[in-house]
Every structure is written in C-alpha cells, then in structure tokens.
Amino acid sequence: WMCQHEIKLSQFISKGRGYRSPLDMSICVYILSCCNLERLEDVTIITPGNTKAVVNANEENYFALDSGIPLNVVHHAQVMTETSIHVFLASYLPVYGVDLKRLAIRIPIVFDFSLLRIFSQTLEEVCLDIGMGYLSAVVEESGVEEIVVAGLERLSGAIEDMARLKTLRLKTDVKGRMRIHSASLEVIDTMASNVGDFHVIECICPSLKMFRCLVDVCTMTSNGLVPVPEYEKEEMDVPSSSAETEVTFDVTQRDFQGLRVPDSCVVKLSKRHNGQD
C-alpha cells in the first residue's frame, strides 16, 4: 500500500527478522525506491543477529508471498551482497535531494564509508554497527589487522568531514584503535563496542560535552577512551545504597590518552559485572 501510493517518508526504520538476510535488504531497497523521499531525514537499517549465510529459498519465497511482497523483490534478493544497501543509498538518495540528518546502519569495515561523505553536510547523528562481515571467513588472521587499520582510518576521515555531526555512536566487534577529530561533535558513545578490543587513542573535539564508554569491573578492561593510568577498582566504587551503574569523571581531574576536549566535558563510564551491564 505504501509503495503503490508513493507515501512520503520522513523516517525509515527496518530492524529485520533477527538475522541479516538478502531479502530484508531487497525489501528496504524496494520500499525506498517506491516511496516519496522528499522529506526523508532519518534512515535506520539495523538487522540484529548473525548473517544467515545460506537462505532457504522456499522459506523466503513463502515469507514474501505471505507478506504481499512482489516476486521481483525476491528475485532481486538473489543478487544482493553485504554492501548492496550502502551502494543503493549512496547512489539513490542524492538524486532526490535528501537531506539526511540521522543514519543508523550496520557496515563492514572494508567499505569506503562513502555514504557518510555524501551526507557530510547534513548528518547530525550517526550510529554505526561495524563488523568484519564476510572477510572474517576468507581473510587470514595475519591480514585482518591491516584491513581494520585501513578501515578505521577511512572512518576517521569521514567523521572529520561531517560539519554538523553532533552525536556519534559506535558499536564494533573489530579489534582496533582509531582517532576522532571533529569540530562539531558533542556526544561520543562506544558502550556497545567490544571491551578491551576497541579504543579511541586520540580524541580532538573542541565541542565535546560527553564521552560514554564501558568498563568490566571484574577484569578492569574497558572500551572507548584509554585511561592514564589504568582504572583502579576503587574508582568504580559507589555507595552500597546507590543504584548508580555509571561513574562520571571530570576530564580536568582524570587523564585519558589523546583526549583534547573542553574542561566542561565529562566521561561517563558504565560498569559491567560478569558480562552484564
């Protein structure tokens, strides 16, 4: 109905069916290519769970027919790849003059982040779920680090070019370190990234108000900022009567590697106990 009547969309949200399927991506492309995008400002395409490498054709066809999805969408899914949705958004949305302000999407580290660069003058909030994608199965471990370093450098450059970016949320299962330079960023959140594996070793953000990250109080490992010196268990203590699960640091009283932000900025550290926040 939406597609037949070319409904005007200001927000598009797709959260998938618990796994990443080519059909899900094909459905996103179908809806966006049929609807009116003149007012589109927010695109969220988050597909939880693991990639379903082998999709049962009969299962997907039944789902599509039962949902009233045209068969050509199912057929298109057969040629969809991991980066197809990014290529589509990068090539299709600018044609309609879309001024994208918010983007939440999963993206493989090998991608060139061109989608961020295309909307570098309009994006105000970016939420990225960054993974190795198919490379985890085809690349030798010795070559992974080089790919991750190059990918994070491309991401750093894209972030620096986003003139209006206010909020950046990063969830990543890759092991790496990155630099964040931004004149406009006010909030950085890395809480959902792997603890102990992902760190920001240089953060030069003159407008930053808050950096939110995570620490495992059992192992005293963290993500996000690198503390100098390392965190002490005593720093994580809160009164027994308190329900707080966060510790707030004043950047003028606690040092972090490569952190150059206003004195008014705070670091909010969420605590995780035995794998639980």
Backbone as numpy.savetxt, mean C-alpha at the origin, in Angstrom:
# Nx Ny Nz CAx CAy CAz Cx Cy Cz
-26.34 -3.24 -13.98 -27.18 -2.03 -13.98 -26.30 -0.78 -13.98
-25.30 -0.77 -13.11 -24.40 0.39 -13.05 -23.72 0.63 -14.39
-23.25 -0.46 -14.98 -22.52 -0.33 -16.24 -23.44 0.05 -17.39
-24.64 -0.53 -17.42 -25.58 -0.24 -18.49 -26.02 1.21 -18.49
-26.10 1.81 -17.30 -26.58 3.19 -17.18 -25.43 4.19 -17.00
-24.20 3.74 -17.13 -23.03 4.62 -17.04 -23.10 5.52 -15.81
-23.28 4.88 -14.66 -23.40 5.62 -13.41 -22.13 6.42 -13.12
-22.29 7.63 -12.59 -21.15 8.46 -12.23 -20.56 7.97 -10.90
-19.29 7.68 -10.92 -18.61 7.19 -9.73 -17.69 8.26 -9.16
-17.77 8.47 -7.84 -16.80 9.33 -7.17 -15.82 8.47 -6.37
-16.24 7.23 -6.08 -15.44 6.32 -5.29 -15.61 4.91 -5.83
-14.51 4.18 -5.98 -14.57 2.79 -6.43 -13.81 1.92 -5.43
-14.50 0.96 -4.82 -13.89 0.09 -3.83 -14.15 -1.36 -4.20
-13.08 -2.13 -4.34 -13.19 -3.56 -4.60 -12.28 -4.29 -3.62
-12.86 -5.20 -2.84 -12.08 -5.94 -1.84 -11.99 -7.43 -2.16
-12.42 -7.82 -3.35 -12.22 -9.20 -3.78 -13.02 -10.21 -2.99
-12.66 -11.48 -3.17 -13.40 -12.58 -2.54 -12.52 -13.43 -1.64
-11.51 -12.80 -1.04 -10.65 -13.53 -0.13 -9.37 -14.03 -0.77
-9.27 -13.92 -2.08 -8.03 -14.26 -2.78 -7.96 -13.42 -4.04
-6.77 -13.29 -4.59 -6.61 -12.48 -5.79 -6.83 -13.34 -7.02
-7.81 -13.01 -7.79 -8.18 -13.79 -8.96 -8.17 -12.91 -10.19
-7.75 -13.44 -11.34 -7.81 -12.67 -12.58 -9.22 -12.18 -12.88
-10.23 -12.96 -12.48 -11.61 -12.53 -12.72 -11.93 -11.27 -11.93
-11.47 -11.20 -10.70 -11.71 -10.00 -9.89 -11.14 -8.77 -10.58
-9.93 -8.90 -11.10 -9.29 -7.78 -11.78 -10.04 -7.43 -13.07
-10.51 -8.45 -13.77 -11.26 -8.22 -15.00 -12.58 -7.50 -14.72
-13.21 -7.85 -13.61 -14.46 -7.19 -13.21 -14.20 -5.71 -12.91
-13.09 -5.42 -12.22 -12.74 -4.02 -11.93 -12.58 -3.23 -13.23
-11.86 -3.80 -14.17 -11.65 -3.13 -15.45 -12.98 -2.90 -16.16
-13.86 -3.90 -16.13 -15.17 -3.81 -16.80 -16.01 -2.68 -16.21
-16.09 -2.63 -14.89 -16.91 -1.59 -14.24 -16.36 -0.20 -14.53
-15.06 -0.04 -14.35 -14.46 1.28 -14.54 -14.54 1.75 -16.00
-14.47 0.80 -16.94 -14.51 1.19 -18.34 -15.93 1.49 -18.83
-16.95 1.07 -18.06 -18.34 1.30 -18.47 -18.98 2.50 -17.77
-18.51 2.81 -16.56 -19.14 3.89 -15.78 -18.53 5.25 -16.13
-19.23 6.29 -15.68 -18.79 7.67 -15.89 -17.80 8.03 -14.77
-16.60 8.42 -15.15 -15.54 8.64 -14.16 -15.20 10.12 -13.97
-16.06 11.00 -14.44 -15.76 12.43 -14.36 -15.49 12.90 -12.93
-16.18 12.28 -11.96 -16.05 12.72 -10.57 -15.22 11.77 -9.72
-14.58 10.80 -10.32 -13.83 9.79 -9.57 -12.64 10.41 -8.85
-12.58 10.19 -7.52 -11.48 10.72 -6.71 -10.80 9.65 -5.87
-11.46 8.51 -5.67 -10.97 7.50 -4.74 -11.05 6.13 -5.40
-9.90 5.44 -5.51 -9.86 4.08 -6.04 -9.20 3.18 -4.99
-9.94 2.16 -4.56 -9.44 1.18 -3.60 -9.62 -0.20 -4.19
-8.53 -0.87 -4.47 -8.59 -2.23 -4.99 -7.68 -3.09 -4.10
-8.27 -3.62 -3.06 -7.55 -4.44 -2.10 -8.12 -5.84 -2.15
-7.28 -6.81 -2.47 -7.73 -8.20 -2.56 -7.00 -9.02 -1.52
-7.65 -9.30 -0.38 -6.98 -9.99 0.72 -6.66 -11.44 0.37
-5.76 -12.03 1.14 -5.43 -13.43 0.93 -4.33 -13.60 -0.10
-4.06 -14.85 -0.42 -2.99 -15.19 -1.34 -3.50 -15.25 -2.77
-2.59 -15.09 -3.70 -2.95 -15.20 -5.11 -3.39 -16.62 -5.39
-4.50 -16.76 -6.06 -4.96 -18.08 -6.45 -4.32 -18.39 -7.79
-3.22 -19.12 -7.74 -2.41 -19.33 -8.94 -3.16 -20.10 -10.02
-3.90 -21.13 -9.61 -4.66 -21.92 -10.57 -6.14 -21.71 -10.30
-6.81 -21.05 -11.21 -8.22 -20.74 -11.03 -9.06 -21.77 -11.77
-10.00 -22.37 -11.06 -10.89 -23.34 -11.67 -11.83 -22.62 -12.63
-11.70 -22.92 -13.93 -12.47 -22.22 -14.95 -13.97 -22.39 -14.74
-14.41 -23.59 -14.43 -15.84 -23.83 -14.23 -16.36 -23.05 -13.03
-15.56 -23.00 -11.97 -15.95 -22.26 -10.76 -16.11 -20.78 -11.07
-15.15 -20.22 -11.80 -15.19 -18.81 -12.13 -16.32 -18.49 -13.10
-16.56 -19.36 -14.07 -17.65 -19.16 -15.03 -19.00 -19.18 -14.31
-19.15 -20.10 -13.38 -20.41 -20.19 -12.63 -20.63 -18.92 -11.82
-19.55 -18.46 -11.15 -19.65 -17.24 -10.35 -20.07 -16.07 -11.23
-19.45 -15.96 -12.40 -19.73 -14.85 -13.29 -21.17 -14.88 -13.79
-21.61 -16.05 -14.24 -22.97 -16.16 -14.78 -24.00 -15.93 -13.68
-23.72 -16.45 -12.50 -24.66 -16.30 -11.39 -24.75 -14.84 -10.95
-23.70 -14.06 -11.20 -23.68 -12.66 -10.80 -24.09 -11.72 -11.93
-24.40 -12.28 -13.07 -24.82 -11.46 -14.20 -23.67 -10.77 -14.91
-22.48 -11.31 -14.76 -21.30 -10.71 -15.39 -21.17 -11.26 -16.81
-20.99 -10.41 -17.80 -20.88 -10.86 -19.19 -19.72 -11.84 -19.39
-19.90 -12.77 -20.30 -18.89 -13.77 -20.55 -17.59 -13.16 -21.09
-17.71 -12.02 -21.80 -16.49 -11.42 -22.33 -15.56 -10.97 -21.20
-16.15 -10.68 -20.04 -15.33 -10.31 -18.88 -14.56 -11.54 -18.39
-15.22 -12.69 -18.41 -14.57 -13.94 -18.01 -13.45 -14.27 -18.99
-13.72 -14.09 -20.26 -12.70 -14.38 -21.27 -11.50 -13.44 -21.13
-11.79 -12.18 -20.80 -10.71 -11.20 -20.61 -9.83 -11.58 -19.43
-10.44 -12.21 -18.43 -9.68 -12.61 -17.24 -8.57 -13.60 -17.58
-8.75 -14.33 -18.66 -7.76 -15.34 -19.04 -6.43 -14.72 -19.47
-6.44 -13.45 -19.82 -5.19 -12.79 -20.23 -4.74 -11.73 -19.22
-5.44 -11.66 -18.09 -5.06 -10.70 -17.05 -3.81 -11.18 -16.34
-2.87 -10.28 -16.11 -1.67 -10.60 -15.35 -1.67 -9.79 -14.06
-0.62 -9.98 -13.26 -0.54 -9.33 -11.96 -0.55 -7.82 -12.05
-0.02 -7.28 -13.12 0.08 -5.82 -13.25 -0.96 -5.23 -14.21
-1.86 -6.06 -14.71 -2.83 -5.58 -15.70 -3.68 -4.43 -15.18
-4.11 -4.52 -13.92 -4.99 -3.50 -13.37 -4.25 -2.17 -13.27
-2.94 -2.21 -12.97 -2.16 -0.98 -12.89 -1.98 -0.34 -14.26
-1.71 -1.17 -15.25 -1.56 -0.67 -16.62 -2.85 -0.04 -17.09
-3.98 -0.68 -16.77 -5.28 -0.14 -17.17 -5.54 1.21 -16.51
-5.35 1.30 -15.22 -5.60 2.55 -14.51 -4.70 3.68 -15.02
-3.44 3.35 -15.26 -2.49 4.36 -15.70 -2.79 4.88 -17.10
-3.37 4.03 -17.93 -3.64 4.43 -19.32 -5.05 4.95 -19.52
-6.00 4.47 -18.70 -7.42 4.78 -18.93 -7.89 6.01 -18.17
-7.54 6.11 -16.89 -8.06 7.21 -16.08 -7.65 8.59 -16.58
-6.41 8.81 -17.01 -6.04 10.15 -17.49 -6.83 10.61 -18.71
-7.31 9.67 -19.51 -8.09 10.02 -20.71 -9.36 10.76 -20.32
-9.90 10.42 -19.14 -11.14 11.04 -18.69 -10.89 12.20 -17.73
-9.66 12.63 -17.64 -9.35 13.78 -16.80 -9.60 13.55 -15.33
-9.43 12.30 -14.87 -9.67 11.98 -13.47 -8.62 12.65 -12.59
-9.10 13.34 -11.54 -8.20 13.93 -10.55 -8.21 13.03 -9.31
-7.42 11.99 -9.35 -7.43 11.00 -8.28 -6.79 11.57 -7.02
-7.53 11.50 -5.89 -7.03 12.03 -4.64 -6.61 10.94 -3.65
-7.24 9.77 -3.79 -6.90 8.67 -2.87 -6.74 7.38 -3.67
-5.67 6.64 -3.36 -5.43 5.37 -4.03 -4.98 4.34 -3.00
-5.67 3.20 -2.98 -5.28 2.08 -2.13 -5.24 0.84 -3.02
-4.07 0.21 -3.12 -3.93 -0.87 -4.09 -2.74 -1.75 -3.73
-2.83 -3.02 -4.10 -1.68 -3.91 -3.96 -0.84 -3.78 -5.23
0.48 -3.77 -5.03 1.37 -3.55 -6.15 2.64 -4.37 -5.98
3.09 -5.05 -7.02 4.33 -5.82 -6.93 5.55 -4.90 -6.94
6.57 -5.27 -6.19 7.76 -4.44 -6.05 8.46 -4.21 -7.38
8.25 -5.11 -8.34 8.92 -4.99 -9.63 8.29 -3.92 -10.51
7.07 -3.45 -10.15 6.37 -2.49 -10.99 7.07 -1.14 -10.95
6.79 -0.30 -11.95 7.51 0.97 -12.06 6.85 2.14 -11.32
5.71 1.88 -10.65 5.00 2.91 -9.89 4.57 4.09 -10.75
4.38 3.84 -12.05 3.97 4.91 -12.96 2.60 5.47 -12.59
1.77 4.65 -11.97 0.44 5.10 -11.56 0.55 6.26 -10.56
1.52 6.19 -9.67 1.72 7.27 -8.70 2.23 8.53 -9.38
3.09 8.36 -10.35 3.66 9.52 -11.05 2.61 10.23 -11.90
1.71 9.46 -12.51 0.68 10.06 -13.36 -0.23 10.98 -12.55
-0.50 10.59 -11.30 -1.39 11.39 -10.45 -0.60 12.10 -9.35
0.65 12.43 -9.64 1.52 13.04 -8.63 1.06 14.42 -8.18
0.26 15.10 -9.02 -0.19 16.45 -8.68 -1.56 16.48 -8.01
-2.20 15.31 -7.85 -3.54 15.29 -7.26 -3.65 14.37 -6.04
-2.84 13.31 -5.96 -2.98 12.34 -4.87 -2.67 12.98 -3.52
-3.59 12.75 -2.56 -3.42 13.26 -1.21 -3.22 12.13 -0.20
-3.72 10.93 -0.53 -3.55 9.78 0.35 -3.24 8.55 -0.49
-2.21 7.83 -0.09 -1.80 6.62 -0.81 -1.60 5.49 0.19
-2.25 4.36 -0.08 -2.12 3.16 0.75 -1.64 2.03 -0.16
-0.43 1.54 0.06 0.15 0.53 -0.81 0.41 -0.76 -0.06
0.00 -1.87 -0.66 0.30 -3.21 -0.17 1.33 -3.77 -1.15
2.59 -3.78 -0.74 3.68 -4.11 -1.66 4.17 -5.53 -1.41
4.24 -6.32 -2.47 4.70 -7.70 -2.34 5.65 -8.08 -3.46
6.23 -9.26 -3.34 7.12 -9.77 -4.37 6.35 -10.29 -5.57
5.09 -10.68 -5.35 4.29 -11.19 -6.45 4.86 -12.48 -7.00
4.74 -12.68 -8.29 5.18 -13.92 -8.92 6.70 -14.10 -8.83
7.44 -13.02 -8.55 8.90 -13.12 -8.50 9.37 -14.05 -7.39
8.57 -14.16 -6.31 8.97 -15.01 -5.19 9.12 -16.46 -5.61
8.49 -16.84 -6.73 8.54 -18.23 -7.18 9.56 -18.46 -8.28
10.01 -17.40 -8.94 10.88 -17.59 -10.10 12.27 -16.98 -9.95
12.49 -16.18 -8.91 13.78 -15.51 -8.74 14.57 -16.19 -7.62
15.86 -16.44 -7.89 16.73 -17.00 -6.86 16.86 -16.01 -5.71
17.03 -16.54 -4.51 17.11 -15.69 -3.33 18.20 -14.63 -3.45
19.30 -14.98 -4.11 20.40 -14.04 -4.26 20.04 -12.83 -5.10
19.01 -12.98 -5.96 18.62 -11.87 -6.82 17.49 -11.04 -6.27
16.88 -11.52 -5.19 15.73 -10.82 -4.63 16.12 -9.46 -4.06
17.23 -9.42 -3.34 17.64 -8.17 -2.69 17.84 -7.05 -3.71
18.47 -7.35 -4.83 18.69 -6.35 -5.86 17.38 -5.81 -6.41
16.40 -6.69 -6.61 15.09 -6.28 -7.13 14.38 -5.38 -6.12
14.45 -5.75 -4.84 13.79 -4.98 -3.79 14.42 -3.59 -3.68
15.75 -3.52 -3.68 16.44 -2.23 -3.58 16.02 -1.31 -4.72
16.02 -1.84 -5.94 15.64 -1.03 -7.10 14.18 -0.60 -7.01
13.30 -1.50 -6.56 11.88 -1.18 -6.44 11.62 -0.10 -5.40
12.28 -0.19 -4.25 12.09 0.81 -3.20 12.66 2.16 -3.61
13.72 2.15 -4.41 14.25 3.42 -4.93 13.26 4.08 -5.88
12.60 3.28 -6.71 11.57 3.83 -7.60 10.41 4.39 -6.81
10.01 3.68 -5.76 8.92 4.16 -4.90 9.31 5.46 -4.21
10.54 5.55 -3.71 11.00 6.77 -3.05 10.92 7.96 -3.99
11.32 7.75 -5.24 11.26 8.84 -6.22 9.84 9.27 -6.52
8.93 8.28 -6.60 7.53 8.60 -6.87 6.91 9.38 -5.72
7.25 9.01 -4.48 6.72 9.72 -3.31 7.21 11.16 -3.29
8.47 11.36 -3.58 9.03 12.72 -3.56 8.37 13.62 -4.59
7.89 13.03 -5.69 7.27 13.82 -6.76 5.81 14.17 -6.49
5.20 13.56 -5.47 3.77 13.82 -5.20 3.63 15.09 -4.37
3.25 16.16 -5.04 3.27 17.49 -4.44 2.22 17.70 -3.35
1.10 16.95 -3.39 0.01 17.17 -2.44 -0.19 16.02 -1.46
0.69 15.07 -1.47 0.53 13.88 -0.64 0.57 14.24 0.84
-0.49 13.87 1.57 -0.59 14.14 3.00 -0.40 12.88 3.85
-0.94 11.75 3.36 -0.93 10.52 4.15 -0.36 9.37 3.33
0.58 8.64 3.90 1.19 7.49 3.23 1.13 6.29 4.17
0.46 5.23 3.72 0.40 3.99 4.50 1.06 2.88 3.68
2.02 2.22 4.28 2.76 1.17 3.59 2.61 -0.16 4.32
2.15 -1.14 3.58 2.12 -2.52 4.06 2.98 -3.32 3.10
4.01 -3.95 3.60 4.90 -4.69 2.72 5.42 -5.95 3.38
5.54 -7.00 2.58 6.12 -8.23 3.09 7.53 -8.44 2.52
8.09 -7.39 1.91 9.45 -7.48 1.40 10.43 -7.03 2.49
11.65 -7.53 2.41 12.69 -7.14 3.34 13.51 -6.03 2.70
13.49 -4.86 3.30 14.24 -3.77 2.68 14.22 -2.50 3.50
15.00 -1.53 3.02 15.07 -0.22 3.65 14.85 0.83 2.58
14.16 1.89 2.94 13.87 2.92 1.96 14.03 4.31 2.55
14.05 5.28 1.67 14.12 6.69 2.05 12.83 7.38 1.66
12.36 8.25 2.52 11.16 9.02 2.23 11.48 10.51 2.34
11.39 11.19 1.21 11.57 12.64 1.16 10.27 13.24 0.64
9.66 14.11 1.39 8.41 14.73 0.96 8.22 16.07 1.65
7.87 17.07 0.86 7.62 18.39 1.43 6.22 18.51 2.00
5.32 17.60 1.59 3.91 17.75 1.96 3.40 16.70 2.96
4.08 15.57 3.09 3.58 14.48 3.94 3.37 14.92 5.39
2.21 14.53 5.95 1.89 14.83 7.34 1.80 13.57 8.19
1.45 12.45 7.57 1.30 11.19 8.31 1.94 10.06 7.51
2.79 9.28 8.17 3.35 8.06 7.61 2.99 6.91 8.53
2.51 5.81 7.96 2.08 4.65 8.75 2.66 3.38 8.13
3.52 2.68 8.88 4.10 1.42 8.40 3.70 0.25 9.29
2.68 0.44 10.10 2.30 -0.57 11.09 2.05 -1.95 10.49
1.52 -2.01 9.29 1.15 -3.30 8.71 2.31 -4.01 8.01
3.48 -3.39 8.00 4.63 -4.00 7.35 5.31 -5.02 8.26
6.14 -5.88 7.66 6.81 -6.92 8.42 7.70 -6.33 9.51
7.51 -6.80 10.73 8.33 -6.36 11.85 9.73 -6.93 11.70
10.72 -6.05 11.81 12.11 -6.48 11.72 12.66 -6.52 10.31
11.78 -6.42 9.31 12.21 -6.57 7.92 12.16 -5.28 7.11
11.30 -4.35 7.50 11.11 -3.15 6.69 11.34 -1.90 7.53
12.27 -1.04 7.07 12.58 0.17 7.83 12.78 1.36 6.90
12.48 2.53 7.42 12.74 3.80 6.75 14.02 4.35 7.36
15.11 4.34 6.60 16.41 4.73 7.15 16.68 6.22 6.99
15.84 6.88 6.21 15.97 8.34 6.07 14.59 8.92 5.81
14.18 9.84 6.66 12.86 10.45 6.54 13.04 11.96 6.66
13.01 12.63 5.52 13.15 14.09 5.48 11.82 14.67 5.03
11.01 15.04 6.01 9.64 15.48 5.74 9.34 16.70 6.63
9.51 17.90 6.13 9.36 19.12 6.93 7.95 19.42 7.39
6.94 18.69 6.86 5.56 18.93 7.27 5.00 17.79 8.12
5.82 16.79 8.43 5.33 15.58 9.10 4.83 15.88 10.52
3.65 15.34 10.83 3.06 15.50 12.15 3.13 14.21 12.97
3.08 13.05 12.26 3.08 11.78 12.98 3.66 10.67 12.12
4.46 9.82 12.75 4.96 8.59 12.12 4.49 7.45 13.01
3.68 6.57 12.44 3.15 5.44 13.22 3.82 4.15 12.75
4.38 3.40 13.70 5.01 2.13 13.38 4.72 1.12 14.48
5.40 -0.04 14.45 5.04 -1.17 15.31 6.28 -1.76 15.94
6.14 -2.25 17.18 7.22 -2.97 17.85 6.66 -4.24 18.47
7.42 -5.32 18.36 7.08 -6.57 19.03 7.80 -6.55 20.37
7.05 -6.42 21.46 7.66 -6.23 22.77 8.31 -7.50 23.30
8.02 -8.64 22.65 8.65 -9.89 23.09 10.06 -10.02 22.52
10.24 -9.62 21.28 11.55 -9.72 20.64 12.25 -8.36 20.55
11.51 -7.30 20.84 11.99 -5.92 20.74 12.46 -5.59 19.33
11.81 -6.17 18.35 12.05 -5.83 16.95 10.92 -4.93 16.48
11.21 -4.12 15.46 10.22 -3.14 15.04 10.23 -2.98 13.54
9.28 -2.19 13.04 9.30 -1.77 11.65 9.27 -0.25 11.62
9.29 0.31 10.40 9.23 1.77 10.31 10.57 2.40 10.64
10.57 3.29 11.61 11.80 4.00 11.98 12.79 3.10 12.71
14.07 3.43 12.54 15.14 2.71 13.24 15.54 3.51 14.47
15.28 2.98 15.68 15.60 3.73 16.90 17.09 3.74 17.18
17.60 4.86 17.70 19.00 4.99 18.07 19.06 5.56 19.49
19.46 4.76 20.50 19.78 3.33 20.41 18.51 2.50 20.26
18.67 1.17 20.29 17.52 0.27 20.17 16.54 0.51 21.32
15.28 0.15 21.08 14.27 0.29 22.14 14.63 -0.56 23.36
14.29 -0.05 24.52 14.42 -0.81 25.76 13.03 -1.21 26.23
12.96 -2.35 26.89 11.64 -2.82 27.37 10.99 -1.80 28.29
11.82 -1.08 29.04 11.27 -0.09 29.97 10.51 1.01 29.24
10.92 1.31 28.02 10.26 2.35 27.25 8.85 1.95 26.85
8.60 0.64 26.82 7.30 0.13 26.38 6.32 0.01 27.53
6.79 0.22 28.75 5.93 0.05 29.92 4.87 1.14 29.98
3.67 0.74 30.36 2.58 1.67 30.65 1.97 1.23 31.98
1.30 2.11 32.69 0.68 1.72 33.96 -0.23 0.51 33.80
-0.23 -0.38 34.78 -1.02 -1.61 34.70 -2.51 -1.33 34.53
-2.95 -0.17 34.97 -4.37 0.18 34.87 -4.72 0.77 33.51
-3.68 1.01 32.70 -3.92 1.67 31.42 -4.27 0.66 30.34
-5.18 1.07 29.46 -5.58 0.22 28.33 -4.82 0.60 27.07
-3.86 1.52 27.19 -3.13 2.00 26.03 -2.27 0.90 25.43
-2.30 0.82 24.11 -1.44 -0.13 23.41 -0.41 0.62 22.55
-0.34 1.93 22.74 0.61 2.75 22.00 1.50 3.52 22.96
2.73 3.71 22.52 3.67 4.56 23.23 4.01 5.72 22.31
3.92 6.93 22.81 4.19 8.12 21.99 5.52 8.73 22.38
6.38 8.95 21.36 7.69 9.55 21.59 7.72 10.95 21.01
8.32 11.84 21.74 8.60 13.20 21.27 9.93 13.13 20.52
9.96 13.59 19.27 11.19 13.46 18.47 12.33 14.31 19.01
12.03 15.24 19.90 13.10 16.04 20.50 13.75 15.31 21.67
13.13 14.20 22.11 13.64 13.47 23.26 14.10 12.05 22.93
13.76 11.58 21.73 14.12 10.21 21.33 14.69 10.24 19.92
15.86 9.66 19.71 16.53 9.71 18.41 16.13 8.52 17.52
16.01 8.83 16.23 15.74 7.81 15.23 16.65 8.07 14.03
17.11 7.01 13.41 18.04 7.13 12.29 17.44 7.91 11.12
18.16 8.94 10.69 17.79 9.66 9.48 16.51 10.45 9.55
16.00 10.71 10.76 14.72 11.42 10.92 14.96 12.92 11.00
14.47 13.63 9.98 14.57 15.10 9.96 13.17 15.64 9.72
12.52 15.98 10.83 11.12 16.42 10.80 10.97 17.56 11.80
9.81 18.25 11.82 9.60 19.33 12.79 9.64 18.82 14.23
10.02 19.67 15.15 10.07 19.29 16.56 8.69 18.89 17.09
7.65 19.35 16.44 6.28 19.04 16.89 5.83 17.65 16.47
6.60 16.98 15.63 6.22 15.65 15.15 6.33 14.62 16.28
5.43 13.64 16.28 5.49 12.56 17.26 5.60 11.22 16.55
6.18 10.26 17.26 6.26 8.88 16.78 5.36 8.04 17.65
4.34 7.45 17.04 3.42 6.58 17.78 3.79 5.13 17.50
4.14 4.43 18.56 4.62 3.06 18.44 3.56 2.12 19.02
2.92 1.34 18.17 1.94 0.37 18.63 2.67 -0.89 19.08
2.22 -1.48 20.17 2.89 -2.64 20.73 2.18 -3.93 20.35
3.00 -4.92 20.01 2.47 -6.24 19.68 3.03 -7.25 20.67
2.14 -8.10 21.19 2.55 -9.13 22.16 2.31 -10.50 21.53
3.39 -11.26 21.37 3.26 -12.62 20.83 2.50 -12.64 19.52
2.82 -11.68 18.65 2.17 -11.66 17.33 0.83 -10.98 17.29
0.36 -10.47 18.44 -0.95 -9.82 18.50 -0.77 -8.35 18.87
-1.48 -7.46 18.15 -1.41 -6.03 18.47 -2.18 -5.75 19.75
